[in-house]
Amino acid sequence: MRGMAMRRYLSLAGFLFAFWLALSGHYTPVLVAAGAASAVICVLAAIRMRVADPEGHPIELFWGTITYFPWLIREIAKSAWGVTKIVLHPSLPISPTLTVVRASQKTTVGVATYANSITLTPGTITVGVSGKNLTVHALVRDGALDLESGGMDRRVSQFEGSV
């Protein structure tokens, strides 16, 4: 387990350093060294405060992001197009629906990812979370039925690695 923790700390330091580089815009040797030192000091402080945990920096989810985020962006675009058609339709054919879906994810990060993915998708919003039950408001009944079919739940579980 110590090896995984070390990889997590190195990954966190690398991420913080890359973020610092992206925001800095100055790449002189002294400033780059200061940025690297700052990243290491931040990680050491996080370790000391016991906040550099698997939930805060889940490196094991990295490979799942390669397939999950493009899929999520595609779902957001499809839903945005559907909501646009509804809004522009003269009779505004909405059928607001409240439904409860069960999250099958094993971790709190997985459940939070599922709830946030629902909210990011136009036309649906997670209005409540109680354990693994998510209360969702959908603009149209078809949106609620799509969630109830479990497609997004399966994708998030696959992303999390619990399938």
Legacy VTK file of the C-alpha trace (Angstrom):
# vtk DataFile Version 3.0
C-alpha trace
ASCII
DATASET POLYDATA
POINTS 163 float
0.000 0.000 0.000
2.929 2.326 0.620
3.841 2.200 -3.092
0.362 3.358 -4.090
0.524 6.220 -1.597
3.915 7.286 -2.976
2.527 7.234 -6.545
-0.418 9.331 -5.358
1.891 11.908 -3.765
4.143 12.075 -6.839
1.104 12.398 -9.081
-0.306 15.168 -6.900
3.009 17.033 -6.942
3.213 16.644 -10.712
-0.335 17.888 -11.169
0.235 20.885 -8.897
3.489 21.727 -10.695
1.838 21.458 -14.135
-1.011 23.673 -12.931
1.508 26.176 -11.585
3.373 26.163 -14.914
0.151 26.707 -16.856
-0.823 29.674 -14.687
2.639 31.178 -14.386
3.609 31.817 -17.981
7.214 32.488 -16.889
9.733 29.734 -17.477
13.029 30.993 -16.127
15.066 28.394 -14.227
14.626 30.176 -10.892
10.852 30.453 -11.243
10.456 26.873 -12.467
12.513 25.681 -9.476
10.353 27.811 -7.163
7.225 26.274 -8.690
8.558 22.747 -8.227
9.523 23.512 -4.628
6.070 25.007 -3.991
4.375 21.888 -5.353
6.497 19.626 -3.132
5.861 21.800 -0.059
2.114 21.751 -0.742
2.127 17.954 -1.006
4.139 17.625 2.206
1.664 19.922 3.964
-1.252 17.862 2.600
0.382 14.657 3.875
0.962 16.238 7.284
-2.686 17.381 7.447
-3.804 13.925 6.217
-5.811 15.304 3.299
-3.802 13.702 0.461
-6.050 10.651 0.371
-7.447 8.423 -2.409
-10.718 10.349 -2.469
-9.059 13.727 -2.912
-6.695 12.640 -5.697
-8.001 9.348 -7.175
-5.182 8.360 -9.548
-6.731 4.941 -10.120
-9.517 6.676 -12.103
-7.075 8.219 -14.593
-7.451 5.601 -17.342
-11.237 5.614 -17.035
-11.297 9.314 -17.864
-9.968 8.583 -21.348
-13.263 6.956 -22.344
-15.661 8.531 -19.848
-15.155 12.244 -20.471
-15.508 12.078 -24.269
-18.699 10.043 -23.752
-19.989 12.600 -21.212
-19.236 15.513 -23.549
-21.150 13.737 -26.327
-24.109 13.151 -23.967
-24.069 16.814 -22.913
-24.093 17.910 -26.569
-26.974 15.540 -27.450
-29.006 16.721 -24.469
-28.269 20.375 -25.196
-29.551 19.882 -28.744
-32.710 18.204 -27.404
-33.358 20.990 -24.890
-32.762 23.607 -27.599
-35.382 21.949 -29.830
-37.860 21.902 -26.943
-37.274 25.563 -26.073
-37.602 26.675 -29.695
-40.740 24.609 -30.343
-43.812 26.885 -30.466
-45.870 24.801 -28.027
-42.938 24.170 -25.629
-43.586 20.412 -25.235
-42.270 19.882 -21.710
-43.389 17.247 -19.263
-41.507 17.900 -16.010
-40.855 14.665 -14.161
-39.359 13.831 -10.788
-37.841 10.374 -10.490
-35.573 8.423 -8.160
-32.690 6.396 -9.559
-30.410 4.092 -7.634
-26.652 4.518 -7.979
-24.750 1.246 -8.281
-21.319 2.772 -7.681
-19.184 1.384 -4.867
-17.560 4.617 -3.658
-18.743 8.075 -2.680
-16.617 9.469 -5.526
-18.568 7.255 -7.936
-21.960 8.341 -6.571
-20.895 12.007 -6.685
-19.664 11.542 -10.268
-23.012 10.007 -11.228
-25.013 12.798 -9.569
-22.837 15.490 -11.165
-22.998 13.824 -14.581
-26.790 13.910 -14.392
-26.725 17.591 -13.447
-24.226 18.462 -16.202
-26.527 16.948 -18.802
-29.005 19.665 -19.921
-32.617 18.877 -19.107
-31.855 16.912 -15.934
-30.708 17.930 -12.489
-30.007 15.922 -9.360
-32.048 17.608 -6.633
-31.308 15.235 -3.786
-29.033 12.417 -2.694
-29.973 10.008 0.067
-27.435 7.232 0.376
-27.385 5.721 -3.090
-30.797 7.048 -4.126
-30.696 10.113 -6.364
-33.780 12.260 -6.830
-33.692 13.720 -10.320
-35.827 16.371 -12.019
-36.124 15.951 -15.781
-37.501 18.522 -18.206
-39.236 15.814 -20.229
-40.425 12.305 -19.338
-38.063 10.768 -21.928
-35.092 12.188 -20.009
-36.279 10.473 -16.845
-36.893 7.209 -18.701
-33.402 7.395 -20.186
-31.902 7.716 -16.690
-34.090 4.910 -15.361
-32.785 2.618 -18.116
-29.385 2.768 -16.376
-27.074 3.643 -19.271
-25.356 6.522 -17.478
-25.171 4.509 -14.259
-23.339 1.709 -16.090
-20.898 4.180 -17.707
-20.082 5.793 -14.363
-19.614 2.358 -12.762
-17.291 1.425 -15.625
-15.382 4.698 -15.109
-15.114 3.946 -11.402
-13.901 0.424 -12.117
-16.704 -1.322 -10.232
-18.071 -3.185 -13.285
LINES 1 164
163 0 1 2 3 4 5 6 7 8 9 10 11 12 13 14 15 16 17 18 19 20 21 22 23 24 25 26 27 28 29 30 31 32 33 34 35 36 37 38 39 40 41 42 43 44 45 46 47 48 49 50 51 52 53 54 55 56 57 58 59 60 61 62 63 64 65 66 67 68 69 70 71 72 73 74 75 76 77 78 79 80 81 82 83 84 85 86 87 88 89 90 91 92 93 94 95 96 97 98 99 100 101 102 103 104 105 106 107 108 109 110 111 112 113 114 115 116 117 118 119 120 121 122 123 124 125 126 127 128 129 130 131 132 133 134 135 136 137 138 139 140 141 142 143 144 145 146 147 148 149 150 151 152 153 154 155 156 157 158 159 160 161 162
